[in-house]
Amino acid sequence: MASEWATDLRVLRQDDWDEWYDNLIRAFGGVAESSEERELWDSLTETDRAIGAWDGDVCVGSAGAFSFRLTVPGGASVRAAGVTMVSVAATHRRRGVLTAMMRRQLDDVREWGWPLAVLTASEPVIYGRFGYGIGTYHVTGEIDTQQTRLSVPPGTDDVRLRYAKPAEVLGACEDVYARLVPSRPGMLARTPGWERLMLLDPEGERDGASALQCVVAERDGEIVGYTRFAVKPHWEHTGAQGKVLLRDLEALDPAAYAALWRFLFDIDLTSTLVTRMRPVDDAIQHLVSDIRRCSLRVRDSLHVRLVDVGAALEARTYQAPVDVVLEVTDEFCPWNAGRWRLTGDAKGASCERTNDAADLALSVRELGAAYLGGVSLAALGAAGRVREVRRGALAEAALGFSSTVAPWLPHGF
């Protein structure tokens, strides 16, 4: 009977991609994607970093990894496996297929020499048992633009705005994005091909909204910001009640940022601005006249897994000096388990094995949650997830691990 249920894990072959991806689509409900979207993910899939689970000649599981560089506190760009396209066929649940794929994948990431693995989860409850902690959150909202006003900074009126075809200004917009990547932990450096995701706009998925639109902000002839959005018209008996659906907005300075938001607030025949996947410390919260009319909601975003504890903790800097011995438990990747002495400050860090007495005890999951600086070690301690062994060590480490800006993943993968 054991051999009847056995599955074969193997690196994905390009010839098998369609069946592998069809299994993924079925696992997420079976609704077919547009040819445009399917072709994009086909082109982005790194088959040599993807695995499939096969029962005979039938694909019953999938797991991929993108070759990412992730900004960490201090601005360094660190290699990270972007775990993606994870699925198990409903016919093969509760047989260890997911665990086997996660085991193989983390072993591979370690072999590649990458200190981090990251993912976004369709169900957040799944990945904690594999050592992933929620490292970033994002905010969504529906802003009542008829009742909310903006207070903009000096210089906003000097910013020139103009409509542009999204594809024609894509390069300039990507330049703006690239300049911002080092400034916020959690952001991904977009490698060639990923810019296409920013233009993905299948007609069948617009649900009555317009095609993707773009407005750029210029100063002295240079693009210093942009926003991409759609408009969904709607009429009530009292008049127009359309919605602006914000895709993304980036700017290099406060005046350009405010000018773009003011434009979105003032689009004719609309009364609501729908935002998605914005930073939890998004500055728009400090420009609006009534935060309650923004209906903000917070949800998990990037889940972070330290594959190599020492290398990962050395790759970032620390807001305040730290000298702490961490007693780390890691049942899924036992090479991380044990005591590590972390010494660091705003200039750099070292993290090495030690036999010294522990100051803090925690699992690799809590380290992943705190790694990008958006989740406080002190809060995890209050929840009983971090144990303070040396008095005062938790407050010291919490301050050191913190970030001046909230970590943020600007788009999914």
C-alpha positions in Angstrom: 0.0 0.0 0.0 2.9 2.4 0.8 4.2 2.3 -2.8 0.6 2.9 -4.1 0.5 6.3 -2.3 4.1 7.3 -3.0 4.8 10.5 -4.9 7.9 11.5 -6.8 9.4 14.9 -6.3 11.4 16.2 -9.1 12.7 19.5 -10.6 10.2 20.9 -13.1 10.8 20.3 -16.8 9.6 23.0 -19.2 7.6 20.4 -21.1 5.6 19.7 -17.9 4.8 23.3 -17.1 1.3 23.4 -18.4 0.2 20.3 -16.4 2.0 21.6 -13.4 0.3 25.0 -13.7 -3.1 23.4 -14.4 -2.8 21.6 -11.1 -2.1 24.9 -9.4 -5.1 26.6 -11.0 -7.4 23.7 -10.0 -6.2 23.8 -6.4 -7.1 27.5 -6.3 -10.7 26.9 -7.6 -10.2 26.0 -11.2 -11.1 29.4 -12.7 -9.0 29.8 -15.9 -6.7 32.8 -16.1 -6.5 35.0 -19.2 -3.9 34.0 -21.8 -2.1 37.2 -21.0 -1.6 36.3 -17.3 -0.8 32.6 -18.0 1.9 33.6 -20.5 3.4 36.0 -18.0 3.7 33.4 -15.2 5.1 30.9 -17.7 7.8 33.4 -18.7 8.6 34.2 -15.0 8.7 30.6 -13.7 12.2 29.5 -13.0 11.8 25.8 -13.8 15.2 24.9 -12.3 14.0 26.3 -9.0 10.5 24.7 -9.2 9.5 21.2 -8.1 6.5 19.1 -8.8 5.0 16.1 -7.0 4.0 13.4 -9.3 1.8 10.3 -8.8 2.8 8.2 -11.7 2.4 10.6 -14.7 -0.1 12.9 -12.9 1.0 16.1 -11.3 -0.4 16.4 -7.8 1.7 19.1 -6.2 3.7 22.2 -7.1 6.1 24.6 -5.5 8.2 27.2 -7.1 10.9 29.8 -6.1 11.8 33.1 -7.6 15.3 34.5 -7.4 14.7 37.7 -5.4 16.7 40.3 -3.8 15.0 41.7 -0.7 15.8 45.0 1.1 16.6 44.5 4.8 17.0 47.1 7.5 20.1 49.1 6.7 19.4 49.0 2.9 21.2 45.9 1.9 19.8 43.8 -0.8 19.7 40.1 0.3 19.2 37.0 -1.7 15.8 35.4 -0.9 13.8 32.6 -2.4 10.3 33.9 -3.3 8.3 30.8 -2.6 5.3 30.7 -4.9 2.8 28.6 -6.8 2.4 26.1 -3.9 -0.5 23.6 -4.3 -1.5 20.1 -3.5 -4.3 18.3 -5.4 -7.4 17.7 -3.3 -7.1 14.0 -4.1 -3.7 13.9 -2.3 -4.2 15.9 0.8 -3.0 14.7 4.2 -0.3 12.4 2.7 2.7 14.6 3.5 3.0 16.0 0.0 3.2 19.7 1.2 5.7 18.8 3.9 7.9 16.9 1.5 7.9 19.8 -0.9 8.7 22.3 1.8 11.5 20.0 3.1 13.0 19.7 -0.4 12.7 23.4 -1.1 14.4 24.7 2.1 17.2 22.1 1.6 17.6 23.6 -1.9 17.6 27.2 -0.7 20.3 26.3 1.8 22.3 24.7 -0.9 22.0 27.8 -3.1 23.5 29.8 -0.2 20.5 32.1 0.2 19.8 33.1 3.8 16.1 33.9 3.4 12.9 32.4 2.0 9.7 34.5 1.8 6.2 34.0 0.6 2.6 35.4 0.6 0.1 32.9 2.0 -3.4 32.2 0.7 -4.0 30.7 4.2 -1.7 32.2 6.9 -2.2 29.2 9.2 -0.3 26.9 6.9 3.3 28.0 7.0 4.1 28.6 10.6 4.9 24.9 11.1 7.6 25.3 8.5 9.3 28.2 10.3 7.7 31.2 8.5 6.7 34.2 10.6 4.6 37.1 9.4 7.2 39.8 8.8 5.1 42.5 7.0 1.6 43.7 7.0 -0.3 46.0 4.6 -3.3 48.3 4.7 -6.3 48.4 2.4 -9.0 51.0 2.6 -12.0 52.7 1.0 -11.6 56.5 1.3 -14.7 58.6 1.1 -13.3 61.4 -1.1 -16.5 63.5 -0.9 -16.2 63.9 2.9 -12.4 63.8 3.3 -9.9 66.5 2.4 -6.2 66.6 2.0 -3.7 68.9 3.7 -0.7 69.0 1.3 2.8 70.2 1.9 4.5 73.2 0.3 5.6 72.7 -3.3 2.7 70.4 -4.2 1.3 73.0 -6.7 4.7 73.1 -8.4 4.5 69.4 -9.5 3.2 68.9 -13.0 0.9 66.0 -13.6 0.1 64.4 -16.9 -1.7 61.3 -18.3 0.6 58.8 -20.0 0.1 55.4 -21.6 1.3 52.9 -18.9 3.5 51.0 -21.3 5.2 54.2 -22.7 6.4 55.4 -19.3 7.0 52.0 -17.8 10.8 52.4 -17.9 10.7 55.8 -16.2 8.3 54.5 -13.5 10.6 51.5 -12.9 13.5 53.9 -12.4 11.5 55.7 -9.7 10.6 52.4 -8.1 14.3 51.2 -8.2 15.4 54.4 -6.4 12.9 53.7 -3.6 13.8 50.0 -3.1 16.8 50.5 -0.7 14.8 52.9 1.5 12.3 50.4 2.9 12.7 46.8 4.2 10.6 44.3 2.5 10.8 45.8 -1.0 11.9 43.6 -3.9 14.3 44.7 -6.6 12.5 44.0 -9.8 14.7 42.0 -12.3 14.0 42.1 -16.1 10.6 40.6 -16.9 8.9 41.6 -13.6 8.1 45.0 -14.9 5.4 43.3 -17.0 3.5 42.4 -13.9 2.9 46.1 -13.4 1.0 46.3 -16.7 -1.1 43.1 -16.3 -4.7 44.1 -16.9 -6.8 41.3 -18.4 -10.0 42.8 -19.8 -12.1 39.9 -18.4 -11.0 40.7 -14.8 -11.9 44.4 -14.8 -15.4 43.9 -13.4 -16.8 47.0 -15.1 -13.8 49.2 -14.5 -11.7 51.0 -17.1 -8.5 49.8 -18.5 -5.4 50.6 -16.5 -4.6 54.3 -16.5 -1.4 56.1 -15.5 -0.5 59.6 -14.4 3.1 60.7 -13.8 4.4 63.5 -11.7 7.1 65.7 -13.2 9.5 68.3 -12.0 11.9 70.1 -14.4 11.0 67.6 -17.0 11.9 64.6 -14.9 9.4 61.9 -13.7 9.5 61.9 -9.9 6.4 59.9 -9.2 3.6 57.9 -10.8 0.3 56.3 -10.1 -1.6 53.5 -11.9 -5.3 53.1 -11.4 -8.6 52.3 -12.9 -12.0 54.0 -12.7 -15.2 52.1 -12.1 -18.2 54.2 -13.0 -21.4 53.9 -10.9 -24.6 55.9 -10.8 -27.2 56.2 -8.0 -30.4 58.2 -8.2 -28.6 61.0 -6.4 -25.8 61.1 -9.0 -22.4 59.7 -9.8 -20.8 57.4 -7.2 -17.8 56.0 -9.1 -14.8 54.4 -7.6 -11.1 55.0 -8.2 -9.2 51.7 -7.9 -5.6 52.4 -7.0 -3.1 49.9 -8.3 0.1 51.6 -7.1 1.6 55.0 -6.3 5.2 55.8 -5.8 7.0 59.2 -5.5 10.5 60.5 -4.7 9.5 63.4 -2.4 6.5 64.5 -0.3 5.2 67.2 -2.8 5.0 64.7 -5.7 3.4 62.1 -3.4 0.8 64.6 -2.2 0.1 65.8 -5.8 -0.6 62.3 -7.0 -3.0 61.6 -4.1 -4.8 64.9 -4.6 -5.3 64.0 -8.2 -6.9 60.7 -7.3 -9.2 62.4 -4.8 -10.4 64.9 -7.4 -11.3 62.6 -10.3 -14.7 63.7 -11.6 -17.8 61.5 -11.1 -16.1 59.4 -8.3 -16.8 59.4 -4.5 -14.6 56.5 -3.3 -10.9 55.8 -3.6 -10.1 52.1 -3.0 -6.6 51.4 -1.9 -4.8 48.0 -1.6 -1.5 46.7 -0.3 -0.3 50.1 1.1 2.4 50.3 3.8 1.0 50.4 7.4 2.8 53.7 7.9 1.6 55.2 4.6 1.9 59.0 4.8 -1.6 59.4 3.3 -2.9 58.7 6.8 -1.3 62.0 7.9 -2.7 64.1 5.0 -6.4 63.2 5.3 -8.8 65.3 7.3 -10.7 62.3 8.7 -9.0 59.0 9.2 -12.2 57.3 10.1 -13.6 57.9 6.6 -10.7 55.9 5.2 -12.0 52.5 6.5 -8.5 51.1 6.9 -7.9 47.4 7.4 -4.7 45.6 8.1 -3.8 42.1 7.0 -0.7 39.9 6.8 1.6 40.2 3.8 5.1 38.8 3.5 6.0 35.7 5.6 9.7 35.5 6.3 11.8 32.4 6.9 15.5 32.5 8.0 17.1 29.6 6.2 20.6 30.5 7.6 20.2 32.3 10.9 23.8 33.5 11.1 24.0 34.9 7.6 20.5 36.4 7.7 21.2 38.3 11.0 24.6 39.5 9.8 23.0 40.8 6.5 21.0 43.6 8.2 21.9 46.5 10.5 20.4 47.4 13.9 18.7 50.6 15.0 20.5 50.6 18.3 23.6 48.6 19.5 22.8 44.9 20.3 24.9 42.3 22.0 22.6 39.3 22.7 22.8 35.6 22.8 19.8 34.0 21.1 18.7 30.4 21.9 17.0 29.4 18.7 14.7 26.4 18.2 14.1 25.2 14.6 12.6 21.7 14.3 12.2 21.9 10.5 15.7 23.2 9.7 17.8 21.8 12.6 21.0 23.4 11.3 19.7 26.7 12.7 19.0 25.4 16.2 21.3 26.4 19.1 22.8 29.5 20.6 23.9 32.5 18.5 25.7 35.6 19.7 24.4 38.6 17.7 26.5 41.8 18.0 25.6 44.7 15.8 24.7 48.4 15.4 23.8 50.8 12.5 27.1 50.0 10.8 26.9 46.2 10.6 26.7 43.0 12.5 28.2 39.6 13.3 26.3 36.5 14.3 28.2 33.4 15.4 27.7 30.2 17.3 28.4 30.4 21.0 28.3 28.3 24.2 27.5 31.4 26.3 24.4 31.5 28.3 21.2 32.6 26.5 19.7 36.1 26.9 16.6 35.4 24.9 14.9 32.1 23.8 12.7 32.0 20.7 11.9 29.9 17.6 13.0 30.7 14.1 9.4 31.7 13.4 9.6 34.6 15.8 13.0 35.6 14.3 11.3 35.7 10.9 8.5 37.9 12.2 10.9 40.4 13.7 13.6 40.2 11.0 12.5 43.2 8.9 11.8 45.4 11.8 8.0 45.7 11.6 7.1 43.3 14.4 8.4 44.1 17.8 10.3 41.4 19.8 8.8 43.0 22.9 5.3 42.4 21.5 6.2 38.8 20.8 7.5 38.5 24.3 4.2 39.9 25.7 2.5 37.1 23.7 4.7 34.5 25.3 6.5 33.8 22.0 9.9 35.1 23.1 11.3 34.3 26.6 13.6 36.7 28.3 16.4 34.9 30.1 18.6 37.9 31.0 16.6 40.8 32.5 16.6 43.8 30.1 17.7 41.8 27.1 14.2 41.9 25.5 13.9 45.7 25.5 17.5 46.1 24.2 16.9 43.6 21.3 13.5 45.0 20.5 15.0 48.4 20.0 17.9 47.1 17.9 15.6 45.1 15.6 13.2 47.9 15.0 13.0 49.9 11.7 12.4 53.6 11.2 9.9 52.8 8.4 7.5 49.9 8.3 8.6 47.0 6.1 6.4 46.6 3.0 5.9 44.3 0.1 4.5 46.4 -2.7 3.2 43.6 -4.9 2.5 39.9 -4.8 4.3 37.1 -6.5 
